[in-house]
C-alpha cells in the first residue's frame, strides 16, 4: 500500500541508495570509493558493505553498545544482495523526486516492495548527532565520516537555524522614543518585508540602530571563536539583507568589503581577504556542527561532511579532507534566510533595563540552484 512522504526524506534515502549502487562519489579532486555505509533504523544500526569485485552489498544488522561500538546481531544472519537492487531503488526514487512541484509525494507500491525486501522501514535514519548516516571510504586512511544530506530536488534543512538563540541585538540610539512611538513602530502590519519597514520607520523618526551584542551568551562565545568582533559583522550582513534584499553570502561579503564595518586596514581586506576568510571559517564551522545554543570548542564533531544531491541526481561530496573546497562551496552557495518573526522573537523594539533594542535573527541555508 502506497504511503506519503516528503521530498526531503526521499532525498536522504536516494543518496543512501545511490552511494551503494555506484560505489563511489565524486569530489572536487577525483572521487572516493565507498567501502561501507552505516545507517540507523528504529531497531538498531545496519551496516552495508560494498564489494566492488562481486558487485554486491552485504547487509549486517547490529546493536550499538553504550560506548558507541557496533556489535553484530546474533539474531539475524548477514545477507548479500546485488548492487542492481540499490540501482533500481535509486532510479525509482530519483523519478519520484522529479515528479511535481509539491514537497509531499506518494511513495508507490513498487518502491515499497524494494524497501521491504531490503528491510528498510525508515526513510529518515534515527540519529541523535544530526548526521544522516556514516560512510567509510577507501582513502584516505579508510576514513569513516558522519554525513548530512542536502538535496536540490527538495526542501533543505537550514545550515543554521538556532531560533531565538541566534538573535543579534541592535540598540536604539540617536533619540529617545516615547512609548506611543515604540508602539507605532511595532504595530506595522505583518508582511514579507516588515522588519525592513520597521527599521526604515525608526530611521525616519530620528532613531539610529547600533550593534550592541549577541543576545545569547553561548552564541556570543561561539562567534567569538571565529573572531571577537564577528557578531558585529554578522549583524551588519543581516541588516543589509533586510534593507537591500541581498541574500547571497558572497554578495553580502563583497558589500562588507566596501563598507568595512569593523574599520580594519584596507590592506588586510584586499591583500589578505580578511572578511572572506572570516565568513568562510564561520560557514565551515556551521556546516560541521556549530549551533547557537551549544558550546563550540572548534574541535571536530560527529558531522564530517555534506553529501549534496544535485538537480540531475548526481551526488557531490564536501568534507573535512578538503576543507578549502568545502568552505569555498559554502561561500558561493549559501544565503541568509528570513526566519519567522513571531517564533524567533525578533524584528520589533523591546525594552530591557530601560533601553530599547531591535533584534535581528541569523538563519542560513543553501541556494536551491
Residue pairs with C-beta under 8 A, 6 or more apart in sequence:
1 109
1 112
2 106
2 107
2 108
2 109
2 112
3 106
3 107
3 112
4 104
4 105
4 106
4 107
5 104
5 105
5 106
5 107
5 123
6 103
6 104
6 105
6 154
6 155
7 97
7 103
7 104
7 105
7 151
7 153
7 154
7 155
8 103
8 151
8 154
8 155
8 156
8 157
9 123
9 124
10 93
10 96
10 97
10 105
10 107
10 123
10 154
11 97
11 149
11 151
11 153
11 154
11 309
12 123
12 124
12 125
12 132
12 149
12 151
13 93
13 120
13 123
14 90
14 93
14 94
14 97
14 151
14 309
14 313
15 132
15 149
15 151
15 307
15 309
15 315
16 37
16 39
16 132
16 133
17 86
17 87
17 89
17 90
17 93
18 86
18 90
18 313
18 315
19 25
19 34
19 37
19 135
19 307
19 315
20 34
20 37
20 48
20 50
20 57
20 83
20 86
21 83
21 86
21 87
21 89
21 90
22 34
22 315
23 33
23 34
23 50
23 52
23 83
24 31
24 32
24 33
24 34
25 31
25 32
25 34
25 307
25 315
25 316
25 317
26 314
26 315
26 316
26 317
27 316
27 317
27 318
27 319
27 322
27 325
28 322
28 325
29 322
29 325
32 137
32 138
32 139
32 317
33 52
33 137
33 138
33 139
34 50
34 135
34 136
34 137
34 138
35 49
35 50
35 136
35 137
35 138
35 142
36 47
36 48
36 49
36 50
36 135
36 136
36 144
37 47
37 48
37 50
37 133
37 134
37 135
37 136
38 45
38 46
38 47
38 48
38 70
38 133
38 134
38 135
38 136
38 144
39 45
39 46
39 48
39 125
39 132
39 133
39 134
40 46
40 64
40 125
40 126
40 127
40 133
41 120
41 121
41 122
41 125
41 126
42 121
42 122
42 126
43 61
43 121
44 61
44 62
44 63
44 64
44 73
45 61
45 62
45 63
45 64
45 70
46 59
46 60
46 61
46 62
46 119
47 59
47 60
47 62
47 70
48 57
48 58
48 59
48 60
49 57
49 58
49 59
49 60
50 57
50 83
51 57
51 58
54 80
55 82
55 83
55 84
56 80
56 81
56 82
56 83
57 80
57 81
57 82
57 83
57 85
57 86
58 78
58 79
58 80
59 78
59 79
59 80
59 81
59 118
59 119
60 72
60 73
60 78
61 72
61 73
61 75
61 76
61 78
62 70
62 71
62 72
62 73
63 70
63 71
63 73
64 70
64 71
65 71
72 78
81 117
81 118
85 114
85 117
85 118
86 118
88 114
89 111
89 114
89 115
89 118
92 108
92 110
92 111
92 114
93 111
94 153
94 313
96 105
96 107
96 108
96 111
97 105
97 151
97 153
97 154
97 309
97 313
98 153
99 105
103 154
103 155
115 121
124 132
125 132
125 133
127 133
129 146
129 301
129 302
129 303
130 148
130 289
130 302
130 303
131 146
131 147
131 148
131 302
131 303
132 147
132 148
132 149
132 307
133 146
133 147
134 144
134 145
134 146
134 147
135 144
135 145
135 147
136 142
136 143
136 144
136 145
137 143
137 144
137 145
140 321
143 304
143 321
145 304
145 305
145 319
145 320
146 302
146 303
146 304
147 303
147 304
147 305
147 306
147 307
147 317
147 319
148 303
148 305
148 306
148 307
149 306
149 307
149 308
149 309
150 156
150 157
150 306
150 307
150 308
150 309
150 366
151 308
151 309
152 308
152 309
152 310
152 311
152 368
152 369
153 309
153 311
153 313
156 365
156 366
156 368
158 337
158 363
158 364
158 365
159 283
159 286
159 287
159 330
159 334
159 364
159 365
159 366
160 166
160 286
160 290
160 291
160 292
160 362
160 363
160 364
161 339
161 363
161 364
162 216
162 219
162 291
162 292
162 293
162 362
162 363
163 292
163 339
163 343
163 344
164 215
164 216
164 344
164 345
164 346
164 361
165 215
165 216
165 218
165 219
165 292
165 293
166 216
166 219
166 292
166 344
166 361
166 362
166 363
167 214
167 215
167 216
167 344
167 345
167 346
167 359
167 360
167 361
167 362
168 211
168 213
168 214
168 215
168 231
168 234
168 235
168 238
168 359
168 360
168 361
168 362
169 211
169 212
169 213
169 214
169 215
169 357
169 358
169 359
170 209
170 210
170 211
170 212
170 235
170 239
170 357
170 358
170 359
170 360
171 209
171 210
171 211
171 212
171 355
171 356
171 357
171 358
172 202
172 207
172 208
172 209
172 349
172 355
172 356
172 357
172 358
173 207
173 208
173 209
173 210
174 206
174 207
174 208
175 205
175 206
175 207
175 208
177 185
177 205
177 207
177 349
177 356
181 205
182 349
182 351
182 356
184 201
185 198
185 201
185 202
185 205
185 348
185 349
186 198
186 348
186 349
188 194
188 197
188 198
188 201
190 341
191 197
192 338
193 242
193 245
194 341
194 347
195 242
195 338
195 341
195 346
195 347
195 360
196 242
196 243
196 245
198 347
198 348
198 349
198 358
199 209
199 239
199 242
199 243
199 358
200 243
202 209
202 349
202 358
203 209
209 239
209 358
211 231
211 232
211 235
211 236
212 357
213 220
213 231
214 220
214 223
214 231
215 359
216 292
216 293
218 292
218 293
218 294
218 295
219 292
219 293
220 231
221 295
221 296
222 290
222 291
222 292
222 295
222 296
223 230
223 231
223 234
223 282
224 230
224 231
225 285
225 296
225 297
225 298
226 278
226 281
226 282
226 285
227 233
227 278
229 262
230 278
230 282
232 261
232 262
233 256
233 261
233 262
233 275
233 278
234 282
234 362
235 360
236 256
236 259
236 261
237 249
237 252
237 253
237 255
237 256
237 336
238 336
238 360
238 361
238 362
239 360
240 246
240 252
240 255
241 247
241 252
241 336
241 338
242 338
242 360
244 255
246 252
246 255
247 335
247 336
247 337
248 334
248 335
248 367
249 279
249 283
249 330
249 331
249 334
249 335
249 336
249 364
250 331
250 332
250 334
252 336
253 275
253 276
253 279
253 331
256 275
257 269
257 270
257 275
257 276
260 266
260 269
264 274
268 274
269 275
276 331
279 331
280 327
280 328
280 330
280 331
281 327
283 327
283 330
283 331
283 334
283 364
284 323
284 326
284 327
284 330
285 296
285 298
286 364
287 303
287 306
287 318
287 326
287 330
288 300
288 301
288 303
288 304
288 305
288 320
289 301
289 302
289 303
290 296
292 362
300 320
304 319
304 320
305 317
305 318
305 319
305 320
305 321
305 326
306 317
306 318
306 319
306 326
307 315
307 316
307 317
308 315
308 316
308 317
308 318
308 366
309 315
310 316
311 369
318 325
318 326
318 329
318 330
319 326
320 326
333 366
333 367
334 364
334 365
334 366
334 367
335 364
335 365
335 366
335 367
336 362
336 363
336 364
337 363
337 364
337 365
338 361
338 363
339 346
339 361
339 363
341 347
341 348
344 361
344 363
345 359
346 359
346 360
346 361
347 358
347 359
347 360
347 361
348 358
348 359
349 356
349 357
349 358
350 356
350 357
350 358
350 359
351 357
